[in-house]
Amino acid sequence: MDYSGNKISHSDTFALYPETAITTALSRFSEPLGMDQFLIVGVNGTEPVFRYLSTCSKQFLRAYFTDGHCFSDDLIHYCQQTLAPRLWSTHDYYNETLAPKTLGSLLAEEKINGGIAIPVHYGGAIVLVNFFSSQSNDEIKSAYHQHSAILSDITLTLIPRIIKECPDYLFMRPSLTPKSSECLLYMAKGMTNPEISELMQVSKDRVKELVSQILSQLGAANRTEAVLKAKQSLLIP
């Protein structure tokens, strides 16, 4: 598995060890359904961010992410539009409908014949949970038709919890100062610089400086884009 490894200071075991809790919980339900491994990736907006949890080998994950674009526009669009499970085959990779063709060869080398992908929406963010299977295509199709609803229910229950309690495990978020975070919240409410200045009890020049810093850190061209990116990164609700 590849994760940050930093423990979060909550008393709940799930929050303290989310990488262990989530992989154990999903494996317990998915393995009896023929899903041998899984990969959970946080996707902000339209681009995948390479913070993930997985039961796959480090060697496989390193190769999987080498190209830096392991999701096609088609798959990203699918994730944005629905919560429905999607059946896929390694042949889809060869046909370049899911990702670069080279990843089809990689999956074949790992004896992965297909699987089930489930998008999870949380606020402005998306998480893609991709279950891999070494079963035959017919067996994977059978598992999809018989068990995808159960697998989806489990996934849609567990994943929002880890996003809510430990978002940094799946999302790379800019580090904002407390003042910048406060200013960002007021920006999200559509407040002007003078209004923010009064609420924060700082000068208008200071607010202007904070807004400029926020735009720079979020890579946004304007306030509207900054608020959108902040929501996608779970910086604000």
N, C-alpha and C positions, 0 to 999 in steps of 0.2 A: 504494500500500500504506500501511497505517497500523500502525505498531508503535513500540515505545519508542525504538529507535535506539541504545540503550546497548550497547556491545560487551562481551562476556563474556570474562574473562581466561583462556581456554583456548588451548592451542597448536593444537588442531584447527581447520581452516578452517570446518567445519560449526558449531562452537561459537562461533567469532568472528563469523560472519555468518549466523546461522540463518535470518533472513528471506530472504536471497538463496538460500541452499542449498535450503531447503524449497520455495520457489516455483519455482526452476529444476528441481528434481528432479520435482516433481509435474506441472509443465507439460510436461516432456519425455515423460511417460507418458500424460498425460490428453488432450493436444491431438490426437494421432493418433486417439484414440477418439471425437473429436467433442465433447469437453468443453472449451469455449473459455476458461472462467474458473473460479475457485474461491474459496471463502470458508471459512476455518478459524476457528472460534470456541470458546473455552474455556467450558465450562459447569460451574460448581461446584454440586453438589447438584441443585437443581431450577431455579435461576435462571441465565440467561445472563449472563456478565460481558463487558463490551464491550472486551476486548483481543483483537485478531484479526490474522491475516495474510490477505492477499487479492491477487489479480491484477486485481480490479475497480477501476474509477475511484474517486477520492476523492469525487466528486460523487454517484455511485451509493451508496457506502457511507454517506455522511453522511445521505442520504435513507432508506436501508435501516434505519438504527438510530434514526431520529428518534422513532418511537413508543415506543421503549424496551422493546418486547416483541415481538420478531420471530419468536418461536417459540410455537406453541400448546402447550397441555397435552398434546395427543395426540402431538405430535412429541417433546416432552421425555420422555414416558412411553416412547415407542418407543426413544429413545436409551438409556434406563436399562435396558431389558429385553433388548436384543439388540445384536449386532455386524453384523447382516446389512445389506447395502446396501438402500436404499429408493428406488424410482423415484417421481418426482413430476413434476407438470405445473403450469404457471403457472395453469391452471384450478383447481387445488387451492387456490390462494391466493384466487381469486375466490369459491370456496365456503367460505372461512374454515376449512378443515381443517388448514392448516399455520400460518397467521398471519393478522393483520388483512387484510381485503379490499383495503385501499389498496396493500398491497405487490404485489398482483397487477398493478395498473396500472403500478407502478414497474418490475416485471420486463418487462412488455410494452413499455414505452417503451425499455428497454435491449435489446429484441429477444431476450430470454431466454424460451424456450418451455418449459423444463423442465430436469430434470437428475437426478443421483443423489446421495443423501445417505448418508454412511457414519459411524456413531458409532464412536468409539475410546475404550475404557475404560483408565484408568491409575490404579491405586489407588482412591481414593474420588472421583476426578475423571472428567469426561467431556469429550471434544472432539468437536464435530460438524464434519465436513468435507463441505461442500456443493459439488458440481461443477455448474456451469451450462452450458447448451448453447443455441445459437441454431438448431440443426437443427429439422426438423419433428418432431412428436410421434411419428410412425412411426419415424423414424430414431433418435430417442432411445430408444424402446422396443427397437429392434433392438440398439443399442449396449449397453443394459442386459442383455438376454438373452445376448448374445455375450461381453461384456467385463467385466461387473460383478465377477466373481470375481477377475479380474486386477487391476482397479482397487482392489478391496478389499484384496487381498494387499499391493499397493504401499503403500496408505495405512496399513494396520495395521503395516507395517514401518517406515515413515519417521516417522510422527507420534509414536510413543512415544519415539523418540530425541530429538526436539526438546523434548518434555515433560520428559524425564529430565535433559537437559543444560542446558536454558534455560527452565525453567518460567515465569519472569517474562514471557516473551514472549506467553504465552497466558493467564496467570492473574494477577489482581490479588491479591497476598498481603499481609496485614498485616505490618508491620515490627516484629519482636520483638527485644528485647535478648538478648544471649547467655545471661544468667541466666534470662530468661523462657523462652527456647527449651529450656534444660536442664530447667527445672521442668516444662515442657509434656511433655517426653519421659517424665519420671517419672510424671506424671499419666496418660499414655497406658498405662502399665504397671499402673495401678490402685493406686499407692502413696498412702498417707495423708500428711497434712502432717508429722507427726512423723518418718516414714520419709524423706520428702524433705529435711527439715531436717537429718537426720543425714548423708545422702548428699552434700548440697550444702555442708554445714558452715556453715550460716547459722541464725539463730534461727527459731523457729516463727512469730514475728510477721512476719519477713521473708518466709517462705514464704506466709503468709496474704496478704501484700501482693502478692506475685508472682502468686498465683492470681487475686486480684481484678483485677489489671491485665490478665491474659490473658483473663479472661471479658469484660472491658470491650472490649478490642481486637478480639476475635473476635465480639462481639455475641452471646455465649452466656449462657443463663440458669443453666447449671450446668456442672459439670466434664465430664459425659458429652457434653453438646452441644458443649462447647469442643473436646474431643478429636475428635469427629466432624467439626466444621468445619475443624479443623487438618488432618485427613487429606484432606478434600475440596480444601483449598487447597494441598496438597502441602507443608505446613510440617513434617510428620512422616510417616514411612513407614507 
